[in-house]
Amino acid sequence: MNVPGKFAALVARLTGKARAAHETTEQLMIALDRQVEVLDSERMPEHLGDAASLSGPLAYQSGLIELRGDAYDMAVQLDALTTTAVALGDADLADALVEAGEAAHELVGRLAVAAHATIPAPAVPVANAA
């Protein structure tokens, strides 16, 4: 392993993102379960606290915009991974990545809709409502 690779692996381990490939389904399931447990215990309280401080629809907007950006970055990364999987002839992996990419792009759209929902609707005078 080269020095930049060693450094990247060290950083990954220190941040809880192991770079080692899992050889069995059981190992992968354990890693995925552990990931969720860590996120639930470390990030959930922070997210709940942040959400509890919101005071109205406009307060959601900046967080939704940031989440949409993260989701779009993920969607683009999945598109790139799909391209490589196709080029390498990994059909099953490519199919799974296509589905994940489609879901990520759908999430981007749904987050945009949610961000738009933070804009107050214009008040319609009662006389013009009918």
Residue frames as qw, qx, qy, qz and C-alpha x, y, z in Angstrom:
[[0.000, 0.891, 0.454, 0.000, 0.00, 0.00, 0.00],
 [0.407, 0.474, -0.034, 0.780, 1.38, 3.42, -0.89],
 [0.202, -0.126, -0.475, 0.847, 1.68, 6.24, 1.62],
 [0.364, -0.084, -0.072, -0.925, -1.42, 8.17, 0.46],
 [0.672, -0.197, -0.619, -0.355, -3.36, 4.90, 0.57],
 [0.503, -0.191, -0.698, 0.472, -2.15, 4.17, 4.09],
 [0.016, 0.040, 0.281, -0.959, -3.09, 7.68, 5.18],
 [0.522, -0.136, -0.326, -0.776, -6.56, 7.34, 3.63],
 [0.667, -0.218, -0.711, -0.050, -7.05, 3.98, 5.35],
 [0.337, -0.138, -0.592, 0.719, -5.95, 5.46, 8.69],
 [0.235, -0.017, 0.069, -0.969, -8.31, 8.41, 8.32],
 [0.619, -0.173, -0.538, -0.545, -11.13, 6.03, 7.35],
 [0.590, -0.232, -0.735, 0.239, -10.56, 3.87, 10.43],
 [0.186, -0.108, -0.445, 0.869, -10.33, 6.91, 12.72],
 [0.375, 0.030, -0.027, -0.926, -13.63, 8.23, 11.40],
 [0.593, 0.107, 0.689, -0.403, -15.35, 4.84, 11.63],
 [0.738, 0.559, -0.071, -0.373, -15.28, 4.18, 7.90],
 [0.646, -0.318, 0.652, 0.236, -13.30, 0.98, 7.46],
 [0.427, 0.613, -0.424, -0.511, -11.86, 0.55, 3.99],
 [0.200, -0.218, 0.952, 0.086, -11.39, -3.21, 4.22],
 [0.600, 0.027, -0.500, -0.624, -13.59, -5.29, 1.93],
 [0.649, -0.174, 0.600, -0.434, -15.82, -7.85, 3.58],
 [0.110, 0.260, -0.900, -0.333, -15.48, -11.36, 2.18],
 [0.076, -0.311, -0.947, -0.008, -18.75, -12.82, 3.40],
 [0.281, -0.609, -0.447, -0.592, -22.39, -11.77, 3.57],
 [0.622, -0.627, -0.428, 0.189, -22.25, -12.19, 7.35],
 [0.500, -0.235, -0.086, 0.829, -19.27, -9.83, 7.67],
 [0.038, 0.315, 0.323, 0.892, -21.00, -7.28, 5.46],
 [0.446, -0.657, -0.512, -0.328, -24.26, -7.52, 7.43],
 [0.611, -0.531, -0.333, 0.483, -22.36, -6.98, 10.69],
 [0.349, -0.056, 0.082, 0.932, -20.63, -3.92, 9.23],
 [0.152, -0.458, -0.436, -0.759, -23.90, -2.48, 7.92],
 [0.554, -0.663, -0.500, -0.055, -25.67, -3.11, 11.23],
 [0.573, -0.391, -0.220, 0.686, -22.79, -1.55, 13.16],
 [0.188, 0.210, 0.225, 0.933, -22.91, 1.50, 10.90],
 [0.352, -0.611, -0.450, -0.547, -26.60, 2.03, 11.68],
 [0.645, -0.586, -0.421, 0.250, -26.02, 1.53, 15.40],
 [0.474, -0.187, -0.075, 0.857, -23.24, 4.14, 15.43],
 [0.012, -0.336, -0.316, -0.887, -25.31, 6.62, 13.43],
 [0.488, -0.641, -0.516, -0.291, -28.33, 6.06, 15.68],
 [0.642, -0.571, -0.333, 0.389, -26.37, 6.54, 18.87],
 [0.450, -0.251, 0.034, 0.856, -24.12, 9.41, 17.74],
 [0.050, 0.130, 0.370, 0.919, -26.09, 11.35, 15.15],
 [0.255, -0.591, -0.710, -0.287, -29.74, 10.82, 16.07],
 [0.345, -0.690, -0.432, 0.467, -29.60, 12.88, 19.29],
 [0.224, -0.304, 0.176, 0.909, -27.91, 15.72, 17.40],
 [0.072, -0.256, -0.639, -0.721, -30.50, 15.62, 14.61],
 [0.307, -0.658, -0.688, -0.025, -33.39, 15.48, 17.08],
 [0.334, -0.598, -0.249, 0.685, -31.98, 18.43, 19.00],
 [0.117, -0.127, 0.360, 0.917, -31.50, 20.46, 15.82],
 [0.169, -0.414, -0.724, -0.525, -35.01, 19.63, 14.61],
 [0.326, -0.661, -0.624, 0.260, -36.53, 20.55, 17.98],
 [0.247, -0.473, -0.089, 0.841, -35.11, 24.05, 17.67],
 [0.092, 0.267, 0.573, 0.770, -36.97, 24.78, 14.42],
 [0.130, 0.348, 0.465, -0.803, -39.60, 27.45, 14.85],
 [0.575, 0.591, 0.236, -0.513, -41.49, 27.37, 11.56],
 [0.850, 0.441, 0.272, 0.092, -41.38, 26.33, 7.89],
 [0.382, 0.878, -0.249, 0.145, -38.71, 28.85, 6.85],
 [0.423, -0.700, 0.569, -0.086, -36.39, 27.47, 9.52],
 [0.881, 0.029, 0.469, 0.056, -36.32, 24.12, 7.68],
 [0.622, 0.777, -0.031, -0.095, -35.13, 25.67, 4.43],
 [0.113, 0.793, -0.599, -0.013, -31.35, 25.85, 4.89],
 [0.518, -0.292, 0.798, -0.096, -31.16, 22.29, 6.22],
 [0.781, 0.417, 0.445, -0.133, -33.27, 20.98, 3.35],
 [0.483, 0.835, -0.250, -0.088, -31.08, 22.79, 0.83],
 [0.135, -0.649, 0.748, -0.039, -27.98, 21.26, 2.43],
 [0.672, -0.015, 0.727, -0.140, -29.54, 17.78, 2.49],
 [0.739, 0.633, 0.169, -0.156, -30.51, 18.14, -1.18],
 [0.269, 0.817, -0.508, -0.048, -26.91, 19.00, -2.01],
 [0.375, -0.407, 0.827, -0.101, -25.69, 15.94, -0.12],
 [0.751, 0.274, 0.571, -0.186, -28.26, 13.76, -1.87],
 [0.623, 0.762, -0.095, -0.148, -27.27, 15.13, -5.28],
 [0.017, 0.709, -0.705, -0.008, -23.60, 14.47, -4.53],
 [0.564, -0.129, 0.803, -0.144, -24.55, 10.90, -3.60],
 [0.753, 0.529, 0.326, -0.216, -26.61, 10.51, -6.79],
 [0.438, 0.812, -0.370, -0.107, -23.70, 11.71, -8.93],
 [0.209, -0.535, 0.816, -0.064, -21.31, 9.38, -7.13],
 [0.698, 0.126, 0.680, -0.186, -23.69, 6.46, -7.72],
 [0.682, 0.705, 0.020, -0.195, -23.85, 7.39, -11.43],
 [0.193, 0.756, -0.625, -0.030, -20.04, 7.31, -11.59],
 [0.434, -0.289, 0.840, -0.148, -19.91, 3.95, -9.79],
 [0.776, 0.392, 0.425, -0.251, -22.53, 2.58, -12.17],
 [0.536, 0.777, -0.287, -0.162, -20.45, 3.66, -15.17],
 [0.010, -0.603, 0.796, -0.059, -17.42, 1.86, -13.78],
 [0.608, -0.040, 0.754, -0.246, -19.37, -1.28, -12.87],
 [0.771, 0.565, 0.173, -0.236, -20.77, -1.44, -16.40],
 [0.382, 0.780, -0.490, -0.072, -17.31, -0.92, -17.90],
 [0.168, -0.458, 0.859, -0.155, -15.93, -3.72, -15.73],
 [0.526, -0.006, -0.758, -0.386, -18.77, -6.04, -16.73],
 [0.027, -0.096, -0.840, 0.534, -20.22, -6.36, -13.23],
 [0.276, -0.366, -0.578, -0.676, -23.86, -6.63, -14.38],
 [0.491, -0.585, -0.642, 0.067, -25.46, -7.49, -11.01],
 [0.381, -0.429, -0.253, 0.779, -23.58, -4.70, -9.26],
 [0.036, 0.065, 0.318, 0.945, -24.40, -2.28, -12.07],
 [0.342, -0.510, -0.654, -0.442, -28.11, -3.14, -11.82],
 [0.490, -0.611, -0.514, 0.349, -28.08, -2.57, -8.05],
 [0.315, -0.294, -0.030, 0.902, -26.24, 0.72, -8.52],
 [0.080, -0.307, -0.500, -0.806, -28.71, 1.86, -11.19],
 [0.431, -0.641, -0.613, -0.162, -31.57, 1.28, -8.75],
 [0.488, -0.543, -0.315, 0.607, -29.72, 3.08, -5.96],
 [0.225, -0.055, 0.211, 0.950, -28.93, 5.97, -8.30],
 [0.204, -0.485, -0.578, -0.624, -32.55, 6.27, -9.39],
 [0.494, -0.682, -0.523, 0.134, -33.65, 6.35, -5.76],
 [0.442, -0.386, -0.116, 0.802, -31.02, 9.00, -4.98],
 [0.060, 0.158, 0.361, 0.917, -32.15, 11.18, -7.88],
 [0.357, -0.616, -0.608, -0.352, -35.75, 10.77, -6.74],
 [0.515, -0.594, -0.401, 0.470, -34.70, 11.84, -3.25],
 [0.287, -0.094, 0.104, 0.948, -33.08, 14.96, -4.75],
 [0.175, -0.396, -0.498, -0.752, -36.40, 15.86, -6.34],
 [0.508, -0.631, -0.584, -0.056, -38.39, 15.15, -3.20],
 [0.480, -0.446, -0.267, 0.707, -36.07, 17.31, -1.12],
 [0.098, 0.112, 0.256, 0.955, -36.54, 20.15, -3.63],
 [0.368, -0.554, -0.571, -0.482, -40.31, 19.79, -3.21],
 [0.567, -0.596, -0.472, 0.318, -39.89, 19.88, 0.57],
 [0.365, -0.204, -0.050, 0.907, -37.71, 23.00, 0.32],
 [0.102, -0.315, -0.408, -0.851, -40.34, 24.69, -1.85],
 [0.474, -0.602, -0.623, -0.159, -42.97, 23.78, 0.77],
 [0.458, -0.400, -0.382, 0.696, -41.15, 26.06, 3.22],
 [0.041, 0.128, 0.185, 0.973, -42.20, 29.13, 1.23],
 [0.255, 0.393, 0.622, -0.627, -45.39, 30.58, 2.71],
 [0.228, 0.517, 0.720, 0.403, -48.34, 30.48, 0.37],
 [0.023, -0.186, -0.039, -0.981, -49.66, 33.89, -0.54],
 [0.206, 0.362, 0.690, -0.592, -52.73, 34.86, 1.41],
 [0.038, -0.346, -0.679, -0.646, -55.86, 34.80, -0.72],
 [0.299, -0.056, 0.273, -0.913, -58.51, 37.30, 0.34],
 [0.353, 0.250, 0.852, -0.294, -61.70, 35.50, 1.40],
 [0.506, 0.615, 0.146, -0.586, -63.69, 37.49, -1.19],
 [0.455, 0.594, -0.546, -0.378, -61.50, 36.01, -3.99],
 [0.303, -0.286, 0.904, -0.094, -61.29, 32.47, -2.60],
 [0.648, 0.334, 0.628, -0.274, -64.50, 31.23, -4.21]]
